[in-house]
């Protein structure tokens, strides 16, 4: 049995997976604690879903080991792992009503009808769908179907719930509502959630830890604050929050757009001299856009690099073509590894 801490529930060691000549997972190591909400964040095709399917037992790894509660489950069938998965397309049985859909796994375990019915009603109450047990899936909205899928996964009280982009089919407003509901549900139940998404806002909003994944490898693991404020690589900086990545001959650094200031050249006090260094360079505005309560401006620096500045509200005297002095506090520039 694999030795683990009292808090550790899942451990992945050296997971590799290929499909033909395509190396999908190239050596994944991860430890997940009990009650943790961990999000695997990455672009489409980076290997997120394959990794989740290996944890669930729906795919087998070419190399590496999967430990659940200290036991190697790499050769166990999915139903023996007590791990449940929620899919983006809900995967509800269209010919079964909601009660039958939710209670399906308990029927396979040959539980008593009275026990199944009680568990179904409790699961429906948990996801705020009491009274829906006789409805059919085609009578539900997208958000309601997703709640049913979650209830079905939770009814057997698994230690880990795997969620494969479960909110991807919902509109923005409902998606944000469901984010809060899922996070609240996870905190109330104390179940470990492993959640995959390509949506950075979703990851930042919900997670205890975020794993940024790229091309079958992990780029960085950390809290939402760490990932946003202290990205380890240029890829993480651009992918999470779309930071400015600035390069010199011997260094690479990232700075968030909210920490960049564009000052009209005519407003720069006399006697300051010519701008020098990364903290003060001349540039010219090439785009101006309003983005949900922010003005976002892009300038081209004299060295040809583009840099973005953003500010709250709509007030800005700058327009396309204006010459500006670009400034930022050097303390807000974070050194990163150049991985682009």
C-alpha positions in Angstrom: 0.0 0.0 0.0 1.2 3.5 -0.9 2.1 5.5 2.1 0.1 8.8 2.3 -0.7 11.6 4.6 -3.9 11.6 6.6 -5.2 14.3 4.3 -4.2 12.8 1.0 -6.9 10.9 -0.9 -5.6 10.6 -4.5 -2.1 10.3 -5.9 -0.9 10.1 -9.5 2.6 9.0 -10.2 4.3 9.2 -13.6 1.1 8.9 -15.7 1.8 8.6 -19.4 -0.7 8.0 -22.2 -0.4 7.9 -26.0 -2.8 7.4 -28.8 -0.8 6.2 -31.8 2.0 8.6 -32.3 0.4 11.3 -30.2 1.8 11.6 -26.6 -1.3 12.9 -24.7 0.1 12.7 -21.2 3.8 12.9 -20.7 4.5 12.2 -17.1 1.8 13.5 -14.7 2.4 13.6 -10.9 -0.3 15.0 -8.6 -1.4 14.6 -5.0 -5.0 15.6 -4.1 -6.3 16.0 -0.5 -9.6 15.1 1.0 -12.2 17.8 0.6 -10.1 19.7 -1.9 -11.6 21.5 -4.9 -8.9 21.2 -7.5 -9.3 22.5 -11.1 -7.2 21.3 -14.1 -7.1 24.3 -16.4 -5.9 24.1 -20.0 -6.7 24.6 -23.6 -8.6 22.1 -25.7 -6.4 19.1 -26.5 -3.9 19.4 -23.7 -4.9 16.1 -22.1 -7.3 17.1 -19.3 -10.2 14.8 -20.2 -7.8 11.8 -20.8 -6.3 12.3 -17.3 -9.8 12.4 -15.8 -10.8 9.2 -17.6 -7.7 7.5 -16.3 -8.6 8.4 -12.7 -12.1 7.1 -13.3 -10.9 3.9 -14.9 -12.5 4.6 -18.3 -9.0 4.7 -19.8 -5.8 2.8 -18.8 -2.4 4.6 -18.5 0.5 3.3 -20.6 2.8 4.0 -17.7 2.3 5.2 -14.1 0.2 4.4 -11.1 -3.1 5.7 -9.6 -3.5 5.5 -5.8 -6.9 6.0 -4.2 -6.8 6.1 -0.4 -3.4 4.5 -0.5 -4.4 1.6 -2.8 -3.2 1.1 -6.3 -6.4 1.1 -8.4 -4.7 1.1 -11.8 -6.2 -2.3 -12.7 -9.6 -1.9 -11.0 -12.7 -1.6 -13.1 -14.5 1.8 -12.9 -17.3 0.5 -10.6 -14.8 -0.8 -8.1 -13.1 2.6 -7.6 -16.1 4.4 -6.1 -15.3 7.5 -8.2 -18.0 9.2 -10.1 -17.9 11.5 -13.1 -20.1 14.3 -14.4 -20.0 15.0 -18.2 -20.6 18.1 -20.2 -23.4 16.5 -22.1 -25.1 15.3 -18.9 -25.4 11.7 -20.2 -28.9 11.2 -18.8 -30.9 8.2 -20.0 -33.7 9.9 -22.1 -36.2 7.0 -21.6 -36.0 7.2 -17.8 -37.6 9.7 -15.5 -35.4 11.7 -13.1 -35.9 9.3 -10.2 -34.8 6.4 -12.3 -31.8 8.3 -13.7 -30.6 9.3 -10.2 -31.2 6.0 -8.6 -29.6 3.9 -11.4 -26.3 3.2 -9.7 -28.0 2.0 -6.5 -30.3 -0.3 -8.5 -27.1 -1.9 -10.0 -26.0 -2.5 -6.5 -29.3 -4.2 -5.8 -30.3 -1.9 -3.0 -33.9 -2.0 -1.6 -36.5 0.1 -3.4 -37.3 2.0 -0.3 -33.6 2.8 0.3 -33.2 4.0 -3.3 -36.3 6.2 -3.2 -35.1 7.8 0.0 -31.7 8.4 -1.4 -33.1 9.9 -4.6 -35.3 12.4 -2.7 -32.4 13.4 -0.5 -30.2 13.9 -3.6 -32.9 16.0 -5.3 -33.2 18.2 -2.2 -29.5 18.6 -2.2 -29.5 20.1 -5.7 -32.7 22.0 -5.2 -34.9 19.9 -7.5 -37.4 18.5 -4.9 -40.6 17.4 -6.7 -38.9 16.7 -10.0 -38.6 12.9 -9.7 -41.3 12.1 -12.2 -40.2 14.4 -14.9 -38.4 13.3 -18.0 -35.0 14.7 -19.1 -36.6 16.4 -22.1 -38.8 18.5 -19.8 -35.8 20.1 -18.0 -33.7 23.1 -18.8 -29.9 22.8 -19.3 -29.2 23.9 -15.7 -31.7 21.4 -14.3 -30.2 18.6 -16.3 -26.8 19.4 -15.0 -28.2 19.3 -11.4 -29.7 15.9 -12.1 -26.3 14.7 -13.4 -24.6 15.9 -10.2 -27.3 14.3 -8.0 -26.8 11.0 -9.9 -23.1 11.2 -9.3 -23.5 12.1 -5.6 -26.1 9.5 -4.6 -23.5 6.8 -3.9 -21.5 9.3 -1.7 -18.2 8.9 -3.6 -15.0 10.3 -2.0 -14.1 11.9 -5.3 -16.3 13.6 -7.9 -14.8 14.2 -11.4 -16.3 16.9 -13.4 -15.5 17.2 -17.2 -16.3 20.8 -18.2 -19.8 20.3 -16.8 -20.9 23.9 -17.4 -19.7 24.2 -21.0 -23.1 24.0 -22.6 -24.7 26.7 -20.4 -25.2 30.3 -21.1 -23.0 32.8 -19.2 -25.5 33.9 -16.5 -26.5 30.3 -15.7 -22.9 29.2 -15.8 -21.9 31.7 -13.1 -24.9 30.7 -11.0 -24.0 27.0 -11.3 -20.4 27.8 -10.4 -21.5 29.2 -7.0 -23.9 26.3 -6.5 -21.3 23.6 -7.2 -18.7 25.3 -5.0 -21.3 25.6 -2.1 -22.3 22.0 -2.6 -18.7 20.8 -2.5 -18.1 22.7 0.7 -21.2 21.4 2.4 -20.5 17.8 1.5 -16.8 17.9 2.0 -16.3 15.7 -1.1 -13.1 16.1 -3.2 -13.9 17.7 -6.6 -11.5 17.4 -9.5 -12.9 19.8 -12.1 -11.6 20.4 -15.6 -12.2 23.5 -17.7 -10.6 25.8 -20.3 -12.3 28.8 -18.7 -9.8 30.8 -16.6 -12.6 32.8 -14.8 -14.3 29.5 -13.7 -11.0 28.2 -12.4 -10.1 31.3 -10.4 -13.6 31.6 -9.0 -14.1 28.0 -7.7 -10.8 26.4 -6.9 -8.7 25.7 -3.8 -5.8 24.9 -6.2 -5.4 25.2 -9.9 -3.3 23.0 -12.1 -2.4 24.7 -15.4 -1.9 22.0 -18.0 -0.2 22.3 -21.4 0.6 19.6 -24.0 0.3 16.7 -21.6 2.3 18.3 -18.8 1.6 20.5 -15.8 3.0 24.1 -16.2 2.1 25.2 -12.6 0.2 24.1 -9.6 -1.0 26.7 -7.0 -3.8 28.7 -5.4 -5.8 31.1 -7.6 -3.8 34.0 -6.1 -0.5 32.4 -6.8 -1.4 31.4 -10.4 -2.7 34.9 -11.2 -0.1 37.0 -9.2 3.0 34.8 -9.5 2.8 32.9 -12.8 5.8 30.6 -13.2 6.0 30.7 -17.0 5.1 33.0 -19.8 2.4 30.5 -20.9 0.7 30.7 -17.5 0.9 34.4 -17.5 -0.8 34.8 -20.9 -3.3 32.0 -20.4 -4.6 33.0 -17.0 -5.5 36.7 -17.1 -3.7 37.5 -20.4 -0.7 39.3 -18.8 1.9 41.3 -20.7 5.0 39.2 -21.2 8.1 41.4 -21.8 11.5 40.0 -22.9 15.0 41.4 -22.9 18.3 39.7 -23.8 18.7 38.0 -20.5 15.3 38.0 -18.8 11.5 37.5 -19.2 8.9 39.1 -17.0 5.1 39.3 -16.8 3.0 42.3 -15.7 -0.8 42.4 -15.5 -2.6 45.1 -17.6 -4.1 46.7 -14.5 -0.5 47.5 -13.3 0.4 49.3 -16.5 -0.1 53.1 -16.9 -0.3 55.0 -20.2 0.5 58.7 -19.8 -0.1 61.1 -22.7 3.4 62.4 -23.7 2.2 66.1 -23.5 1.2 65.5 -19.8 4.6 64.2 -18.7 6.2 66.9 -16.5 9.2 68.8 -18.0 12.6 67.9 -16.6 12.0 64.2 -16.5 14.3 63.6 -19.4 13.9 60.9 -22.0 12.2 57.7 -20.8 14.5 54.8 -20.2 14.3 51.2 -19.1 11.3 49.0 -18.9 9.5 51.3 -16.4 9.2 54.1 -18.9 9.1 53.6 -22.6 7.4 55.5 -25.4 4.7 53.9 -27.4 1.7 54.6 -29.6 -2.0 53.6 -29.0 -3.2 51.2 -31.6 -6.5 49.9 -30.1 -9.0 51.1 -27.6 -12.0 49.0 -26.4 -14.6 48.9 -23.7 -14.7 45.5 -22.0 -17.3 45.1 -19.3 -16.6 48.1 -17.1 -13.0 48.5 -18.2 -11.2 50.5 -20.9 -8.5 48.4 -22.5 -5.8 50.1 -24.5 -3.0 48.5 -26.5 0.2 50.3 -27.4 3.1 49.4 -29.6 6.4 50.2 -27.9 9.4 51.6 -29.8 11.0 48.1 -29.8 8.0 46.7 -31.6 6.4 44.9 -28.6 2.7 45.3 -27.9 1.6 46.1 -24.3 -1.9 46.3 -22.8 -3.2 48.6 -20.1 -6.6 48.4 -18.5 -8.5 50.7 -16.1 -11.9 50.7 -14.4 -14.6 52.9 -15.9 -14.9 54.5 -19.3 -13.0 57.8 -18.7 -9.8 58.0 -20.7 -8.5 60.8 -22.8 -6.5 58.5 -25.0 -7.4 57.4 -28.5 -5.9 55.5 -31.3 -2.7 57.1 -32.6 -1.8 59.0 -29.4 1.8 58.9 -28.2 2.2 57.8 -24.6 4.7 57.1 -22.0 4.3 53.5 -20.7 5.0 53.0 -17.0 4.7 50.4 -14.3 6.1 49.8 -10.8 9.0 47.3 -11.2 7.7 45.5 -8.1 4.7 44.4 -10.2 6.8 42.8 -12.9 7.1 39.1 -12.1 10.1 37.1 -13.4 8.8 34.1 -15.5 10.4 31.2 -17.4 10.0 31.8 -21.2 8.0 28.8 -22.4 6.2 30.4 -25.5 
